Amino acid sequence: MKNAVMTLLIAMLAIALPAQATDDPEKIFKEVIELIQDGDTEAALEEAKWGIERLEQMRQDKVSDVFPEEIGDYKGGELSKNKAMGMMITERTYQHDGNDVSVTLTEGSPGGGALSGFGALAQMAGAMGGGRKVRIQRRTGSAMSEGKNNTINIGLESGGNLMFESNDIDLDTLIEFAEEFPIAKVDEARSN
C-alpha cells in the first residue's frame, strides 16, 4: 500500500512539474527553437502559439493589476478578464451608496487575426463617438448621456478603449470618477 501511494505521488509530481515549466514563456520559446532545429515545424508552431498566449495572459494580468480596489468612495467588485474574438476585455464594477460605475478596457489581442481589428474600431468609436468631447488625463474621448445611461469612452495612447458607464450617476459625476481612475497607469501597463 505504501508503495502504491508513493508511486501515485511521484506520478502526480511528474505531471505537475512539466505543466508549471511550460507556463514560462522563456522556456516555451527555447522549446520552439529546439523544435525548429529538429525540423518539427508543426510542433514548433503549436508551441509558439502557446507562448504567445502566455505572453498575452501576462500582459493582461499586468494591466489588470492597475485596476484599483477603490476610486474615491467607490469600492471595486470582482475583476473580470476575458479573451474573445481577438479582443481582450478587462472589467470591474465600482459601487458606492447603491450607485454602480462599470469600467471596461477593450484591447485588440496581438495575433488575434481579423477580429482583433474590433479593438481598434472600439478605440476609434471612443475617440470619435457622438456626444460631447472630453479631455481626461491628457486623453481625448467622448461623453454621452441617453436617458439614465451615461457613458465615457477614452481612446488610450497605447491602443484600446477605456469605457466608464453608469445608469446611477449623472454624466458630470461620471467624468469626475474617470478623472480619478489611473488611466495613465493603464496606458503605461499596456505599453510595457
N, C-alpha and C positions, 0 to 999 in steps of 0.2 A: 504494500500500500504506500509506504514511504517513497519507494522508487517511482511509482506512478505519479504521485504528487510532484516530485522533483522533476520528472520528465515533462509534465504539463507546465510547470513553472518555467523551465528552460525554453520550451516551445513558445510560450506566450512572450517571453522576453525577446526571443529571436524574431518574432513577428513585429513586436512593438518598436524595437530599436531601429530597424531599417526604415520604418514608416516615419519616425522622427527625423532621421537623417535626410530623407527625400523632401522634407519641407524647407530645407536650407537652399535658397536659390544658387548660391555659390557652388554647392555640391552638385546640384541638378545640372548646371551648365558645364561643370567639369565632366560629368557623365555624358552630356551631349557631345562634347569634343571627343571623348573616347569612342562613342558610338560612331561618329563620323569617321574617325581614323580606322575603325574596324569595318567600315563600309556598310553599316546598318543604318541607312538613311531614314527608313520608315520609323525605327525606334528612336532615332535622334530627333526627328520631327515631333514625335509624340512627347518626348521628354522636354523639348524646347517649349512646347505649348504649355506643359505643366509648369515650367519655370516662369513663363510669362504670367500665368495665372497666379502663382505665388507672389510675384512682384506686384501685381495689381492688388492683391489682398493686403500686402504690406503697406502699399500706398494708401489704400482706403482706410486701413487701421490708423495710419499716421494722421490722416485728415479727420477721422472720427474722434481722435484724442483731443482735437482742438474745440469740439463742440462742448461748451461749458456745462457744468451741472446746474448753474444758476445764472440768470441775467437779471440784475436788479432784484426785485421781489419775486420774480418768476422762477419756479423750480422745474428743472428738466425731468421729463419722463424717460422711459426706456429708449435707447438709441437703436435705430433700425438701419441695417446696411443690406442692400440688395444689389444684385447684378442681373440685368436682363436686357436682351436685345441690343447688346453692345453699349449699354449705359450702366454706370454705377450710380446708385441713389443712396444718400445718407439722410436720415430724417430723425428729428426729435421734436416732441411737443412740450412746450413750457406752459405751466399753469400758475395762476395767482388769483385768489378770490373768485374762483369759478370761471375765470377767463382763460381761454386757450390761445396760444400762438404756436403755429406749426412752422418749423424751419426745415427746408428741404434743399439739399445740394444735389444737383443733377450734373453729371460729368460724363463725357464720352470715354469709353474704355479703349486704351491703345490696342490696336489689333482687333477691335470689335467688329470689323467688317463694315459693310454698307450701312448697317443700322447705327453705328457709332456716330454718324452724322447727325442723328437726332439730338445729341448733346450740344453740338454746335448750333443747331437750329433753336434749341431751348435758350441758349445764350443770346442769340440774335433777338428772339422774341422778348427776352427780358430787357435788353437794352433798347429795343426799338418799338416795344409794345405800346398800346394805347395808354390813355390816362396821362397823368402829369409826370413830367420828367423830374427825377430827384438825383441828388448827388450825395452819396453817403460814403464816408471814409475814402474820399477821392475816387470813387467808382460810380459810374452812371447807371441808372436804371429807370424803371417806371413804377409809379404808384397808382393803383386803380381801386375804385370803390364802386361796387354794384350792390345796391341794397345793403344787407348786413355783411356782405363778403368784401373784405379788404385784403389787397394783395400788393406786395412789393417784389419786383424782380430785379436782381442786381447781376449784371454781367461781370464775371471775375476776370482779372488781368491774365490769369493762368489758364483761362478757358473754363467752360462750365457756367452754371447759373445757380444763384442762391435765391430761394424764394421764401418770403415771410408771408404767412396767411393767417387771418383770424376772422371769425364771424362774431366775436365777442367784444372787440375794442374798436374804436374809431381809427381812421387812417392816420391821423396825426400821432396818436399814441403808438400805433404800429411802427411808424417812422422812428419815433424815439427809441422803441425796442431795438429796431435794426441798427440804430446808431450805437447802441451799447454792445451789440454782438461783435465778436472778434473776426470781422470779415477779412482784415489784412492777414491775420494768422491762418485762416483757412486758405487764402491765396498762397501764402508762403509755404504751407504744408503741401499743397498740390504741386508746387514748382520744385520742391527739393526731393 
